[in-house]
Amino acid sequence: HVQLVESGGGLVQPGGSLRLSCAASGTVFSIFTMSWYRQGPGNERDLVASIVRSGGGTTYADSVKGRFTISRNSAADTVYLQMNNLQPEDTAIYYCHARDYWNTSLTYWGRGTQVTVSS
């Protein structure tokens, strides 16, 4: 079993930056990918960025390419989301997500962290 805990959300002005962190614990060795999703008011939960835990390959939603960067630490148990040039439309709850390597239908979610972009 895997536990995910997010941190780093907050209020930022348009054009500002934030860095989110997601710490994984438990059976971390079983994780295949770690991702960030977000859910804005009245919207569905959408994929923002994803990283392969072992190889480091990344994917991004078109809306954040060039502004957001996903990365992991050397132990591959913490994932970061560096968000630059934030805009009001980035306002959402950001959730950390992990997918199991052996059973890709097995997934885990964090509780989420609020990001608000407003002047």
Order of alpha helices (4+ residues) and beta strands (2+ residues): beta-beta-beta-beta-beta-beta-beta-beta-beta-beta-beta
